[in-house]
Amino acid sequence: MYDIYDLNRRRNAIMQQSVAIDYSQFEYKGIGFDYDALMRSSGYAYEDIVTIQEASMVGKTPLFELQNITNYARKFAPAGLGARIFVKDEASNLSGSFKARRAAISVHKAKELGYKGVIAATSGNYGAAVAALAAKQGLKCIIVQECFDSRNIAQPEILEKARACEAYGAEVIQLSVGPELFYTFLHLLDETGYFNASLYSPYGIMGIETLGYEIADEVYERTGRHPDVVVCTNAGGGNLTGTARGLRRYGAASTKVYGASVNLQGLHMASDDDFNSKSFTTGHTGFGIPFATRPDRSDVPRSAARPLRYMDKYFTVTQGNVFFITEALSILEGMERGPAGNTSLAVAFKLAQSMERDAIIVVQETEYSGAGKHHQPQLSFAKANQIDVQVGDPSNEIPGKNIVLPSSGGLIDIQEVPLDKLRRSYLKNLDLKTLTEKDYAFLKEELQIESNQLSSLIASLGGKAYERKTR
């Protein structure tokens, strides 16, 4: 058994050793750090990332235009509206999701540095991705899952991921919900000396840049223009961060990047009672909101996933709406894909109805489906946990109480989360009384905000923004 107090005392040292990055060299004296220098510390150029992924059977996935889904959205759009909807089919990656892009770089780095194995703490697609890439590189792999509630009941999607990880030869350690996940993970890093294949390292984020770049390139080659909007399912923020950076690298500066999360408001992700009251293990507000407002709550000292730097708008959608569009994708396009990517599709479906017909909106990823990841087992699991599954108006859905499948695609709706609300939450965690000029510059980039707006937000929270003196 490990000593929690000892692990807490040494946590930064353990995490730093396990990713081979000295985070202290990037810290400013105030609240911020040199984000660009952290990203450069990977030692890889973009061309290196592409080469590594190609050698790992990752990337260069197809882009499809969802013509039938587009036509269905146009049924509910005002005359002359209804943007073209495209999807990047990431299910064709090794392990079946875009997470293979992140895992390919992390596992390659571990091999390059001489680590004997890799560890990841994840209940989602990333575990399967790390396990698959570790198998390909001949490295040991341990995946730590938060899996059960106190009744020893596990979600079908998490069990499906465990099956996939074990199929690739990984050791899977399954835990009940609560703080033991982090400490077990930290203990294993310390005990084994394995590499921390973190979702939040520069390696993990750079792996997603190829996805954004490919989207911009393929859309331009096919249509002669950049996409108007790319919608990214948002949880820890790395998916959106990497995609936005890739779009910018290509030169698609006019493309807007929108986040999309399943609305699980009122459910606490660390609550034993709430853990099995949800039907999504990722891509929901339980991760999306806290990781946007406190990005450094991750398993590395400074997260490279900084969604507020790159997000132009943020939308939430109900569980019932996502399950509906998941089935619509199967029926109308013959594409059976898991619900995580379809969170973005549900948002894109609604947004398309307010955009011009020649506009282009891209759903940034899909994921494989099957066994516990399929929407039917998820709905059956919800019913078994006394969640009322019904057909009707999804605006009546209450997370943890019911799931309302819309009776028509015309009822699919989304809610915009004001970014200033998230910015305020971010700032509340800081000491706003002693901001320096460098702090102020950092926050403008971190929150993607103009000087006057930042000053106003800080003042509203009782702080005093640094005012540069003029001669």
C-alpha positions in Angstrom: 0.0 0.0 0.0 1.3 3.5 -0.8 1.7 6.5 1.4 -0.6 9.3 0.2 1.3 12.0 2.1 4.6 10.9 0.7 3.2 10.8 -2.8 1.8 14.3 -2.4 5.1 15.6 -1.2 6.9 14.1 -4.2 4.2 14.4 -6.9 5.8 17.1 -9.0 9.1 15.3 -9.0 7.4 12.0 -9.9 5.4 13.6 -12.7 8.5 15.5 -14.1 10.6 12.3 -14.1 7.9 10.3 -15.9 7.5 12.7 -18.8 11.2 13.8 -19.0 10.3 17.5 -19.1 11.7 20.0 -16.6 8.5 22.2 -16.2 10.2 24.6 -13.8 12.2 26.1 -16.6 9.1 27.5 -18.2 7.6 29.2 -15.1 7.3 33.0 -14.8 7.7 34.6 -11.4 3.9 35.4 -11.4 1.0 33.3 -12.3 1.9 32.3 -15.8 4.4 30.2 -17.8 5.9 30.2 -21.3 3.4 28.1 -23.2 5.2 28.3 -26.5 8.5 27.2 -25.0 6.7 24.2 -23.3 5.4 23.2 -26.7 8.8 23.5 -28.3 10.3 21.4 -25.6 9.1 18.2 -27.2 12.0 18.4 -29.6 9.8 17.4 -32.5 9.1 19.5 -35.6 5.7 19.1 -37.3 7.3 17.0 -40.0 8.6 14.7 -37.4 5.1 14.2 -36.0 3.8 13.3 -39.4 6.6 10.8 -40.0 6.1 9.1 -36.6 2.3 8.8 -37.1 2.7 7.4 -40.6 5.1 4.7 -39.3 2.5 3.9 -36.6 -0.4 3.4 -39.0 -2.0 6.6 -37.7 -3.4 9.7 -39.5 -4.3 10.5 -43.1 -7.9 9.5 -42.3 -10.7 10.1 -44.8 -12.9 13.2 -44.9 -16.5 12.5 -45.9 -19.3 14.8 -46.8 -22.5 13.8 -45.0 -24.9 14.6 -47.8 -27.9 12.8 -46.3 -27.4 14.3 -42.8 -27.0 17.7 -44.5 -30.2 17.2 -46.4 -32.0 16.2 -43.2 -30.7 19.3 -41.4 -32.0 21.4 -44.3 -35.5 20.1 -43.7 -35.6 22.1 -40.5 -33.7 25.2 -41.8 -35.1 28.4 -43.1 -35.1 28.8 -46.9 -31.7 29.2 -48.3 -29.9 27.9 -45.2 -28.3 24.6 -44.3 -24.5 24.4 -44.4 -22.7 21.4 -45.8 -21.6 19.0 -43.1 -18.4 17.0 -43.4 -16.8 14.5 -41.0 -13.2 13.4 -40.4 -13.5 9.7 -40.0 -10.9 9.0 -37.2 -12.4 5.6 -36.5 -10.1 4.3 -39.3 -7.0 5.0 -37.1 -5.2 2.2 -35.3 -7.3 1.5 -32.2 -10.4 3.2 -33.7 -10.2 6.9 -32.6 -8.3 10.1 -32.9 -6.6 9.3 -29.6 -4.1 7.2 -31.6 -2.6 10.4 -32.9 -1.7 11.4 -29.3 -0.6 8.0 -28.2 1.7 7.5 -31.3 3.8 10.5 -30.2 3.9 9.7 -26.5 4.8 6.1 -27.0 7.4 6.9 -29.6 9.0 9.4 -27.1 9.0 6.7 -24.4 10.8 4.3 -26.7 13.2 7.0 -27.9 14.2 7.8 -24.3 14.6 4.2 -23.2 11.6 3.7 -21.0 10.6 0.1 -20.6 6.9 0.8 -20.5 4.1 3.4 -20.5 1.2 4.1 -18.1 -2.0 6.1 -18.7 -4.9 6.8 -16.4 -8.0 6.8 -18.6 -11.4 5.2 -18.9 -11.8 6.2 -22.5 -10.4 5.7 -26.0 -7.0 6.8 -25.0 -6.3 3.7 -23.0 -6.9 1.5 -26.1 -4.8 3.9 -28.2 -1.8 3.7 -25.7 -2.1 0.0 -25.4 -2.2 -0.5 -29.2 0.8 1.8 -29.9 2.8 0.3 -27.0 2.2 -3.2 -28.5 3.5 -1.9 -31.8 6.6 -0.5 -30.2 7.2 -3.5 -28.0 6.8 -1.6 -24.7 5.0 -2.7 -21.5 1.7 -1.0 -20.8 -0.5 -0.4 -17.8 -3.9 1.3 -18.0 -5.6 2.6 -14.9 -9.3 2.9 -15.1 -11.9 4.5 -12.8 -14.5 1.9 -13.4 -16.9 0.9 -10.6 -19.2 2.5 -8.1 -19.4 1.2 -4.5 -21.8 -1.4 -5.6 -19.1 -2.8 -7.9 -21.2 -1.8 -11.0 -19.2 -0.7 -14.0 -20.3 1.3 -17.1 -20.5 -0.8 -20.3 -18.4 1.6 -22.2 -15.5 1.5 -19.7 -15.7 -2.3 -19.7 -15.5 -2.3 -23.5 -12.3 -0.2 -23.3 -10.8 -2.6 -20.8 -11.5 -5.5 -23.2 -9.7 -3.5 -26.0 -6.7 -2.7 -23.8 -6.3 -6.3 -22.7 -6.6 -7.4 -26.3 -3.5 -5.3 -27.1 -1.6 -6.9 -24.2 -1.9 -4.2 -21.6 -2.4 -4.7 -17.9 -5.6 -3.0 -16.8 -6.1 -1.9 -13.2 -9.7 -1.1 -12.4 -10.6 1.1 -9.5 -13.8 2.5 -7.9 -14.7 6.2 -8.3 -12.8 8.6 -6.1 -9.3 10.0 -5.5 -7.6 6.7 -5.4 -7.3 6.9 -9.2 -4.7 9.7 -9.1 -2.7 8.2 -6.2 -2.6 4.7 -7.7 -1.5 6.2 -10.9 1.2 8.3 -9.2 2.3 5.2 -7.2 2.7 3.1 -10.3 4.7 5.8 -12.0 7.0 5.9 -9.0 7.3 2.2 -8.6 7.8 1.1 -12.2 9.7 4.1 -13.6 7.5 3.9 -16.7 6.7 6.8 -19.0 3.6 8.9 -18.3 1.7 8.8 -21.6 -0.2 11.9 -20.5 -3.0 13.4 -22.5 -1.8 16.8 -21.4 1.9 16.7 -22.3 3.2 18.6 -25.4 3.6 15.2 -27.1 -0.1 14.5 -26.8 -1.2 17.9 -28.1 1.2 18.0 -31.0 -0.2 14.6 -32.1 -3.6 16.3 -32.7 -2.1 19.1 -34.7 -1.9 16.8 -37.7 -5.7 16.3 -37.5 -6.4 20.0 -37.7 -3.9 20.4 -40.5 -5.4 17.5 -42.5 -8.9 18.9 -42.1 -7.8 22.3 -43.5 -5.9 20.7 -46.3 -8.5 18.2 -47.4 -11.4 20.7 -47.3 -9.3 23.2 -49.3 -8.3 20.6 -51.9 -11.9 19.5 -52.3 -13.7 22.9 -52.2 -11.1 25.5 -52.8 -11.7 27.2 -49.4 -11.2 26.8 -45.7 -14.0 25.4 -43.5 -16.1 28.0 -41.9 -16.5 26.1 -38.6 -14.8 23.0 -37.1 -16.6 21.5 -34.1 -14.6 19.5 -31.6 -16.0 17.3 -28.8 -14.5 18.9 -25.7 -13.5 17.1 -22.5 -9.9 17.8 -21.2 -9.3 20.3 -23.9 -6.5 18.6 -25.8 -8.6 17.6 -28.7 -9.7 21.2 -29.3 -6.3 22.7 -28.6 -4.4 20.5 -31.0 -7.0 20.8 -33.8 -7.0 24.6 -33.6 -3.2 24.7 -33.6 -3.2 22.5 -36.7 -5.7 24.6 -38.5 -3.6 27.7 -37.7 -0.4 25.9 -38.9 -2.1 25.3 -42.3 -3.1 28.9 -42.5 -6.9 28.5 -41.9 -7.0 31.6 -39.7 -10.6 32.4 -40.7 -11.9 29.0 -39.5 -13.8 29.2 -36.2 -13.3 26.4 -33.7 -16.3 25.5 -31.5 -16.3 23.2 -28.5 -19.1 20.7 -27.9 -19.9 18.8 -24.7 -22.8 16.7 -23.4 -24.7 18.5 -20.7 -24.3 16.7 -17.4 -24.9 19.7 -15.3 -25.7 18.7 -11.7 -23.8 15.5 -11.8 -20.5 15.3 -10.0 -17.9 13.1 -11.7 -16.2 12.1 -8.4 -19.6 11.2 -6.7 -20.3 7.5 -6.1 -24.0 8.3 -6.5 -23.6 10.2 -9.7 -21.0 8.0 -11.4 -23.4 5.6 -13.1 -26.2 8.2 -13.5 -24.6 9.4 -16.7 -24.4 7.6 -20.1 -21.2 9.3 -21.3 -17.8 8.6 -19.9 -16.1 11.6 -21.7 -16.9 14.5 -23.9 -19.2 16.0 -21.2 -19.4 19.1 -19.1 -18.0 17.2 -16.1 -14.6 17.4 -17.8 -15.1 20.2 -20.3 -16.0 22.9 -17.8 -13.4 22.3 -15.0 -10.6 21.6 -17.4 -11.3 24.8 -19.3 -11.3 26.9 -16.1 -8.5 25.0 -14.3 -6.4 23.4 -17.0 -3.5 22.5 -14.7 -5.6 20.1 -12.7 -4.1 17.3 -14.9 -1.4 14.7 -14.4 1.5 17.0 -15.4 2.6 20.2 -13.6 1.4 22.4 -16.6 -1.1 21.1 -19.1 -0.4 21.7 -22.8 -4.2 21.6 -23.3 -5.5 25.2 -23.0 -8.9 25.3 -24.6 -9.7 28.9 -23.8 -6.7 30.0 -25.9 -8.4 28.5 -29.0 -12.1 28.2 -28.5 -14.3 30.6 -30.4 -17.6 29.3 -29.0 -18.7 26.5 -26.7 -22.0 24.6 -26.9 -23.7 21.9 -24.9 -26.2 19.3 -26.0 -28.3 16.7 -24.2 -27.6 13.0 -24.0 -30.8 12.2 -25.8 -29.9 14.5 -28.8 -26.5 12.7 -29.1 -28.1 9.3 -29.1 -30.6 10.4 -31.7 -28.0 11.8 -34.1 -25.9 8.6 -33.5 -28.7 6.5 -34.8 -29.4 9.0 -37.6 -25.8 8.7 -38.8 -26.2 4.9 -39.0 -29.5 5.0 -40.8 -28.9 7.9 -43.2 -25.2 7.5 -43.9 -24.5 3.8 -43.1 -21.8 4.9 -40.6 -22.1 3.3 -37.2 -19.9 5.3 -34.9 -19.6 5.8 -31.2 -21.4 8.6 -29.4 -18.4 10.7 -28.4 -17.7 12.1 -31.8 -21.4 12.4 -32.4 -21.6 15.0 -29.7 -20.0 17.3 -32.2 -22.3 16.0 -34.9 -25.4 16.9 -32.9 -24.1 20.5 -32.5 -23.1 20.7 -36.1 -26.5 19.5 -37.2 -28.2 22.4 -35.3 -25.6 25.0 -36.3 -25.8 24.1 -40.0 -29.5 25.2 -40.0 -28.5 28.8 -39.3 -25.6 28.9 -41.8 -25.6 29.6 -45.6 -25.9 26.6 -47.9 -22.4 27.1 -49.3 -20.9 27.3 -45.8 -18.8 24.3 -44.6 -18.9 22.9 -41.1 -16.6 20.0 -40.2 -17.2 17.5 -37.4 -13.6 16.9 -36.4 -13.7 13.2 -35.4 -15.5 9.9 -35.2 -14.8 6.9 -32.9 -15.4 3.2 -33.4 -18.5 1.6 -32.0 -19.3 -1.9 -30.6 -20.2 -3.8 -27.5 -20.4 -1.4 -24.6 -19.7 1.7 -26.7 -22.8 1.2 -28.7 -25.7 3.5 -27.9 -28.2 0.6 -27.3 -26.2 -0.9 -24.4 -25.7 2.6 -23.0 -29.5 3.2 -23.0 -30.1 -0.3 -21.5 -27.6 0.5 -18.7 -29.4 3.8 -18.1 -32.7 2.0 -17.6 -31.1 -0.5 -15.3 -30.0 2.4 -13.1 -33.5 3.8 -12.9 -32.9 6.5 -15.5 -36.2 7.1 -17.4 -35.6 6.8 -21.1 -38.4 8.4 -23.2 -39.2 9.9 -26.5 -40.3 13.5 -26.6 -38.9 17.0 -26.2 -35.2 16.8 -25.2 -35.4 20.2 -23.5 -37.1 18.3 -20.7 -34.1 16.2 -20.0 -32.6 16.3 -16.5 -29.2 14.7 -16.2 -29.3 11.8 -13.8 -33.1 11.6 -13.9 -34.0 10.9 -17.5 -32.8 10.7 -21.1 -35.2 12.2 -23.7 -34.7 11.1 -27.3 -36.2 13.8 -29.6 -39.3 12.6 -31.5 -37.9 14.5 -34.5 -34.6 15.9 -35.7 -36.3 19.3 -35.7 -36.3 19.2 -31.8 -32.5 18.9 -31.6 -31.3 22.0 -29.8 -28.0 23.2 -28.3 -27.1 25.7 -25.6 -24.2 28.2 -25.9 -22.0 28.5 -22.8 -20.8 32.2 -22.6 -17.0 32.2 -22.7 -16.9 35.1 -20.3 -18.5 32.9 -17.7 -15.6 30.4 -18.1 -13.1 33.2 -18.1 -14.5 34.5 -14.8 -14.2 31.1 -13.3 -10.6 30.8 -14.5 -9.7 34.2 -13.0 -11.4 33.3 -9.6 -8.7 30.8 -9.0 -5.9 33.5 -9.2 -4.5 36.2 -6.9 -5.7 39.2 -8.9 -4.3 41.8 -6.5 -0.7 41.5 -7.5 -0.7 41.1 -11.3 2.4 42.1 -13.2 2.7 43.3 -16.8 3.9 39.7 -17.7 0.9 38.2 -15.9 -1.4 40.5 -17.8 0.1 39.6 -21.2 -0.2 35.9 -20.2 -3.8 36.2 -19.4 -4.6 37.9 -22.6 -3.3 34.9 -24.5 -4.6 32.3 -22.1 -8.1 33.7 -22.2 -8.0 34.9 -25.9 -9.3 38.3 -24.8 -8.7 42.0 -25.5 -7.1 44.3 -22.9 -10.3 46.3 -22.1 -12.4 43.1 -21.7 -9.8 41.5 -19.4 -9.5 44.6 -17.3 -13.3 44.7 -16.9 -13.5 41.0 -15.9 -10.7 41.5 -13.3 -12.3 44.6 -11.9 -15.6 42.8 -11.5 -13.8 40.2 -9.4 -12.2 42.8 -7.1 -8.8 42.7 -8.7 -6.7 45.4 -10.3 -5.3 44.8 -13.7 -1.8 45.9 -14.5 -1.9 49.2 -16.3 1.1 49.9 -18.5 2.4 53.4 -17.9 2.7 55.8 -20.8 5.1 58.6 -21.2 
